[in-house]
Amino acid sequence: MIVTSMKAWPAQESAFHPVIRQALAFLAQNDFQDFVPGKIDLIPGRLFCLLQEMDSVPFGEARPESHRQFIDIQYLISGHERMGVSRVESGLHTVVDDRTPQQDIMFWQVEKEEIQVTLTPGMFAIFFPQDIHRPCCHPQSGGVNHLRKAVVKIDRALLEETV
């Protein structure tokens, strides 16, 4: 997992894989205010953005998830979002609903060793296949928050191809 912001990204850009830089450049070049929620293909089926709007939920009601095939870049456009994060390899968590490969999502029972991060507008988190994440939770300082976010999905095979 990587958590940072668009303000910090230019100084960090060279540390990222070219495909991740392509995805982040797309996010940086768009303010998304006039975009309708939905899917935006950058490389059809392999690199795309899901523009989403939803209300946050209580932390205990959000379902921890992970993906095998896709890396997530979750970029918060508006609202305040708390996320839980834990690691698959800890061996402490149990898959309770495996929807791979059709939907590339697994839901987990996570009881312990979960850290929490809060995103504010302009921040993003990158989740790799070994990162279990619990997105869209109420911020600690309040109740329901309306969230607008762009989730870029990157087929991890793109990172393995010759640049």
C-alpha positions in Angstrom: 0.0 0.0 0.0 1.1 3.5 -0.8 -0.8 6.6 0.6 0.1 10.0 -0.7 -1.4 13.1 -2.4 -1.5 14.7 -5.8 0.4 17.6 -4.3 3.3 15.3 -3.3 3.1 13.2 -6.5 5.3 15.3 -8.8 8.3 14.9 -6.4 7.6 11.2 -6.1 6.8 10.5 -9.8 10.1 8.9 -10.7 9.7 6.2 -8.0 6.6 4.8 -9.7 6.3 2.3 -12.5 5.5 3.9 -15.9 2.0 2.3 -16.0 1.2 3.7 -12.5 2.6 7.1 -13.6 0.3 6.9 -16.6 -2.7 6.3 -14.3 -1.7 9.1 -11.9 -1.1 11.5 -14.8 -4.7 10.8 -15.9 -5.9 11.6 -12.4 -3.8 14.7 -12.2 -5.0 16.1 -15.5 -8.7 15.9 -14.7 -10.7 17.6 -12.0 -13.7 15.2 -12.6 -16.3 17.9 -11.6 -18.1 17.6 -15.0 -17.7 13.8 -15.4 -20.7 11.5 -14.9 -20.0 8.5 -12.7 -19.1 5.5 -14.7 -16.2 3.7 -16.4 -13.5 5.5 -18.4 -11.3 3.2 -20.5 -7.6 4.1 -20.8 -6.5 0.7 -22.1 -9.8 -1.3 -22.5 -10.0 -4.1 -19.9 -6.5 -3.5 -18.6 -6.3 0.1 -17.3 -9.5 2.0 -16.6 -11.1 4.4 -14.2 -14.3 3.9 -12.3 -15.7 7.3 -11.3 -17.9 6.7 -8.2 -20.2 8.5 -5.8 -21.5 7.0 -2.5 -22.1 7.7 1.1 -19.6 6.5 3.7 -20.7 3.6 6.0 -19.8 2.7 9.6 -16.4 1.1 9.8 -17.8 -2.2 11.1 -20.3 -2.4 8.2 -17.7 -2.0 5.4 -16.5 -5.2 3.8 -12.7 -5.7 3.6 -11.7 -6.7 0.1 -8.7 -7.6 -2.1 -8.1 -8.3 -5.7 -5.9 -10.8 -7.4 -5.6 -9.4 -10.9 -5.9 -5.6 -10.5 -4.1 -3.0 -8.5 -6.4 -0.2 -7.2 -5.5 3.5 -7.1 -8.3 5.0 -5.0 -8.3 8.8 -5.5 -10.6 10.9 -3.3 -12.1 13.8 -5.1 -14.4 15.1 -2.4 -15.5 14.1 1.1 -13.4 12.5 3.9 -12.9 8.7 3.8 -11.5 6.3 6.4 -10.1 3.0 5.2 -8.9 -0.1 7.0 -5.8 -1.9 5.6 -4.3 -5.2 6.4 -2.1 -7.8 4.7 -3.1 -11.1 3.1 0.2 -12.8 4.1 -0.3 -12.2 7.8 -2.4 -15.4 7.8 -4.7 -13.8 10.4 -7.7 -13.2 8.0 -10.2 -15.5 6.3 -11.7 -15.2 2.9 -15.5 -15.3 3.3 -16.6 -14.6 -0.3 -14.3 -15.4 -3.2 -15.6 -13.9 -6.5 -12.5 -14.4 -8.5 -11.8 -14.6 -11.4 -15.2 -13.4 -12.7 -15.3 -10.2 -10.6 -11.7 -10.1 -9.3 -12.8 -9.5 -5.7 -12.4 -11.4 -2.5 -14.1 -10.3 0.7 -12.4 -11.0 4.0 -13.1 -11.5 7.7 -10.6 -9.2 9.4 -10.4 -9.2 13.2 -7.0 -7.8 14.1 -3.9 -6.1 12.8 -5.7 -3.6 10.6 -4.4 -0.1 10.4 -6.6 2.8 9.5 -5.9 5.7 7.2 -8.0 8.8 6.4 -8.1 10.3 2.9 -9.0 13.9 2.3 -9.6 15.4 -1.1 -6.6 15.1 -3.4 -5.1 12.1 -1.6 -4.9 8.6 -3.0 -4.0 5.1 -1.9 -2.5 2.4 -4.1 -3.5 -1.1 -3.1 -1.6 -4.1 -4.5 -3.0 -7.7 -4.6 -1.6 -8.5 -1.1 -3.4 -5.5 0.5 -6.7 -6.1 2.1 -8.6 -2.8 2.1 -11.9 -1.6 3.7 -12.9 1.5 1.8 -15.7 4.1 2.1 -15.9 4.3 5.9 -17.1 7.2 8.0 -14.3 9.5 9.1 -13.5 9.1 12.8 -14.6 12.6 13.5 -18.1 12.2 12.2 -21.0 10.4 10.5 -22.0 10.0 6.9 -19.8 11.7 4.4 -20.7 11.9 0.7 -17.7 10.6 -1.3 -16.7 11.2 -4.9 -13.8 9.2 -5.9 -12.0 7.8 -8.9 -10.8 4.2 -8.7 -8.2 3.4 -11.3 -7.8 -0.4 -12.0 -4.5 -1.5 -13.3 -4.0 -5.1 -14.6 -0.9 -6.2 -12.8 0.3 -7.9 -15.9 1.0 -4.4 -17.3 3.7 -3.9 -14.7 5.4 -7.1 -15.9 5.5 -6.2 -19.6 8.5 -4.6 -21.1 8.4 -0.8 -20.9 
